[in-house]
């Protein structure tokens, strides 16, 4: 190797080291700025349940054994649904961890942060609503969770008739979101999702025939 090339490399090494340190320092400054200033401004508050007053009474604490989900015996049910049913076999599994072992649990203490994904939520809503037992109690439960429900109303679709309950809220308008998820993901969701709703139907003999959680965006 020529003396000139050796001399050139000798001087370039420290120069590149200083440049690299400057780049790392700039990246660290940007990251610190994002962490201390940008992320706090992106925090979306949780939709808070109203736990004031006595708990909503329920008929019984249902499980897959005492009140099987209506998809349990479906021959063409996707395995993901069966996995969700197995993941939440008891209504206690759908409650906040500190509430699960209570002798008389408060069903308003729903584990929104832990029950993620529409399949899991649908299963847990089924467990809660079958435990509550009536459309009127389900309406009270929706209201306690921060949703804006309508009163139970009759429906009739051909031979299918009964009572329907539903309620929702708007992350865009209300500037809140159900608990759970990282800050950035929650911020994006709150600006994309226009509304989140829960609907449920009871047959004329009082059996819960469907319940679902859904989101829509514009």
C-alpha positions in Angstrom: 0.0 0.0 0.0 1.4 3.4 -0.9 2.4 5.9 1.8 -0.1 8.4 0.4 -3.0 6.0 0.7 -2.0 5.1 4.2 -1.9 8.7 5.2 -5.3 9.4 3.6 -7.0 6.5 5.4 -5.3 7.6 8.7 -7.0 11.0 8.4 -10.3 9.7 7.1 -10.8 7.3 10.1 -11.2 9.9 12.9 -13.2 12.2 10.5 -15.8 9.4 9.9 -15.9 8.6 13.6 -16.8 12.2 14.4 -19.4 12.2 11.7 -20.9 9.0 12.9 -21.1 10.4 16.5 -22.8 13.5 15.2 -25.4 11.4 13.3 -26.1 9.3 16.4 -26.4 12.4 18.6 -28.9 13.9 16.1 -30.9 10.7 16.0 -31.0 10.6 19.8 -32.1 14.2 20.0 -34.9 13.5 17.5 -36.0 10.4 19.5 -36.0 12.3 22.7 -38.1 15.1 21.2 -40.6 12.6 19.9 -40.7 10.8 23.3 -41.1 14.0 25.4 -43.1 16.3 23.1 -44.8 14.5 20.2 -46.0 11.2 21.8 -47.7 12.9 24.8 -49.7 15.1 22.3 -50.8 11.9 20.5 -52.2 10.2 23.6 -55.9 9.3 23.2 -57.8 9.1 26.5 -59.6 5.9 27.4 -63.3 5.5 27.2 -64.1 5.3 30.9 -66.8 3.0 32.3 -69.2 4.6 34.8 -68.9 2.5 37.9 -71.0 4.8 40.1 -74.0 3.3 41.9 -74.6 -0.4 42.5 -73.6 -3.1 40.0 -76.1 -4.2 37.4 -77.8 -7.3 38.6 -77.5 -10.5 36.6 -79.3 -13.8 36.4 -76.2 -16.0 36.6 -72.6 -16.1 35.7 -72.7 -18.0 32.4 -70.0 -20.2 30.8 -69.7 -22.3 27.7 -71.0 -25.2 29.8 -74.1 -23.5 31.1 -74.9 -21.3 28.1 -73.0 -22.4 24.9 -72.2 -19.8 22.3 -74.5 -20.1 19.2 -71.5 -20.8 17.0 -70.2 -23.7 19.2 -71.9 -26.4 17.2 -71.6 -24.9 13.8 -70.2 -27.2 11.2 -68.7 -24.5 9.0 -67.5 -22.2 11.8 -63.9 -20.9 11.2 -61.4 -22.3 13.6 -60.6 -18.8 14.8 -64.1 -18.5 16.3 -63.7 -21.8 18.1 -60.4 -20.7 19.4 -62.0 -17.5 20.8 -64.8 -19.5 22.4 -62.1 -21.7 24.1 -60.1 -18.7 25.1 -63.0 -17.1 27.0 -65.1 -20.1 28.3 -66.5 -18.2 31.3 -67.8 -14.6 31.8 -65.2 -14.1 34.5 -62.4 -14.5 31.9 -63.8 -11.3 30.2 -63.5 -9.1 33.3 -60.6 -7.0 34.6 -58.1 -9.3 36.3 -58.8 -7.9 39.8 -62.5 -8.7 39.3 -62.3 -12.3 38.1 -62.1 -13.9 41.6 -64.7 -11.8 43.3 -67.6 -13.7 44.9 -70.1 -11.3 43.2 -68.2 -9.7 40.3 -69.2 -6.4 38.8 -69.9 -7.1 35.1 -69.3 -3.4 34.4 -65.5 -4.1 34.9 -65.0 -5.4 31.4 -61.4 -6.1 30.4 -61.4 -3.9 27.2 -57.6 -3.6 27.3 -57.1 -7.4 27.4 -60.0 -8.5 25.1 -58.7 -7.4 21.7 -60.1 -8.3 18.3 -63.7 -8.5 17.2 -64.0 -12.2 17.6 -62.8 -12.2 21.2 -65.0 -9.2 21.9 -68.1 -10.8 20.4 -67.5 -13.9 22.5 -67.1 -11.9 25.7 -70.1 -9.7 24.9 -72.1 -12.9 24.5 -70.9 -14.1 27.9 -71.8 -10.7 29.6 -75.2 -10.3 28.0 -76.3 -13.9 28.7 -75.2 -13.4 32.3 -77.3 -10.2 32.5 -80.2 -12.0 31.1 -82.4 -9.2 29.7 -82.2 -6.5 27.0 -82.9 -3.8 29.6 -79.9 -4.8 31.7 -77.7 -5.1 28.5 -78.8 -1.5 27.7 -77.8 -0.4 31.2 -74.4 -2.1 30.7 -73.8 -0.4 27.4 -74.5 2.9 29.0 -72.1 2.1 31.8 -69.3 1.5 29.3 -69.6 4.9 27.7 -71.7 3.8 24.7 -74.8 5.7 23.7 -77.5 3.0 23.5 -81.1 3.1 22.3 -83.8 1.5 24.3 -84.7 -2.1 23.5 -86.9 -2.2 20.4 -88.8 -4.9 18.6 -87.7 -6.2 15.3 -89.1 -8.6 12.7 -87.3 -10.0 9.7 -89.5 -12.6 8.1 -90.0 -15.4 10.6 -87.3 -14.0 12.8 -88.6 -11.7 15.5 -87.6 -10.5 18.9 -86.0 -7.5 20.6 -82.9 -5.7 19.5 -80.4 -3.5 21.5 -77.6 -1.4 20.2 -75.3 1.4 21.1 -72.1 3.2 20.0 -69.7 6.0 20.3 -67.5 8.0 17.9 -63.7 8.2 18.6 -63.5 11.1 16.2 -66.2 13.1 17.8 -65.8 12.0 21.4 -61.9 12.1 21.3 -61.7 8.9 23.4 -61.0 5.3 22.5 -61.5 1.9 24.2 -58.5 1.0 26.4 -55.5 -0.9 25.0 -52.9 -0.6 22.3 -49.7 1.4 21.7 -49.9 5.2 21.6 -49.2 5.5 17.9 -51.7 2.8 17.0 -54.4 4.4 19.2 -53.8 7.8 17.6 -54.2 6.4 14.1 -57.3 4.4 15.1 -58.9 7.5 16.7 -58.5 9.4 13.5 -59.6 6.6 11.2 -62.5 5.0 13.0 -65.7 7.0 12.7 -67.8 4.9 15.1 -67.7 1.7 17.1 -71.0 -0.1 17.9 -72.4 -3.1 19.7 -75.6 -4.7 18.6 -77.5 -7.7 20.1 -80.7 -9.5 19.4 -82.9 -11.7 21.6 -85.6 -14.1 20.3 -89.2 -13.9 21.4 -88.5 -16.6 24.0 -85.7 -14.5 25.6 -82.7 -16.3 24.1 -79.7 -14.2 22.9 -79.4 -15.1 19.3 -76.6 -12.7 18.2 -74.3 -10.1 19.5 -71.4 -8.3 17.7 -68.9 -5.5 18.0 -68.1 -3.5 14.9 -66.1 -0.5 13.7 -66.6 1.7 10.7 -64.5 4.4 9.1 -65.0 7.1 6.4 
